[in-house]
Amino acid sequence: MSKLINSPVQHWCEFEFIAKTVKNPNIHIKGNYSYYSAYWDQGFERCVVRYLHEKPATEDKPIDQLYIGNFVSFGAECVIMMGGNQLHRPDWICTFPFDTRSFVPAGDTIIDDACWIGSRAMIMQGVHLGEGAVVAAGSVVTKDVPPYAIVAGIPAQIIKYRFEESKIHKLLALKLYDLDEKQILKMREQLQSDDVDNLIQHLEKLLNNQ
């Protein structure tokens, strides 16, 4: 992979590890390996996460939070819309935000470990993407996505699941992405396969030999 970027880039395959670049206190990133394919914009925090204040939340002034797991891949020019920070009330006569009473919390947005967000996809406020979910390019996600589901369209709908139900239960039971990152990296060969049972056996041996 290419080197970490800190400024507008010239090619879509350049990327940034977002744990190293994001400063907003309302964006919480697990681990070190989630990345953004930075395209030729100004980076993840500036261009992907929309309408999220850079000041800390307080009891008097709550701010919807963004939680991102480890090993998440964000495609070029995707967008994460952040809740009531947009300051618009569709239930009022005028949607114009005359003052801060227009603030409507939508709830935290959660993107679990190992999700893949396609290029120019949009994640709407308050959505929870389960572990290993895939969002097709150009999709608009308006509701929660189950673990290991593939969604596409506007609004996004489940197209299929990446594995049969029994294998998904096995994968979730592993709590794979709660392991130390070094342990996960040692399983790269097993992770780059569709053989769930082989991964389980390898992980058991790895943990028993500690």
C-alpha angles and dihedrals in degrees: 000000000000127000125277113276128219100174139036109307135216103220135045095232094063110100147179131225097230095209087068098047109033115095103167109118090215093061112080117194124190116213130341108277108072108112144185123220092226100202107186099313130102098270143269103302095042100043111018105044108062129200098356112141118233094220121091118261118252134193090255094043110034119191125198110249131222118218120191125186129215126280092023117154118210116195124221117290096000116152134218111199112208117216130250092352085094087074100216128131114199090185092063125080092249121034093202111117101236091169143348093284084085089072110117116181111224097185131252122312114228127194109184129212122300097009119152118215112194126225115289093002116146125218111201125217122290095012123145118209112198125225114295095006118157124212114198120231114277095013125139112218112205101163140033119294120215121234115283093006123138114218131187141168140042104317094019117245131187109268096179144316121264092228137015116275096258091054092048090054089051092050093049091048090057092064082209098174093053088069121099110279091239090059091050092051090053088061097054093119092052093044091053091066140069093233103111095173091054090052091052092050092048092049092051091053091046093052093044092054095055 
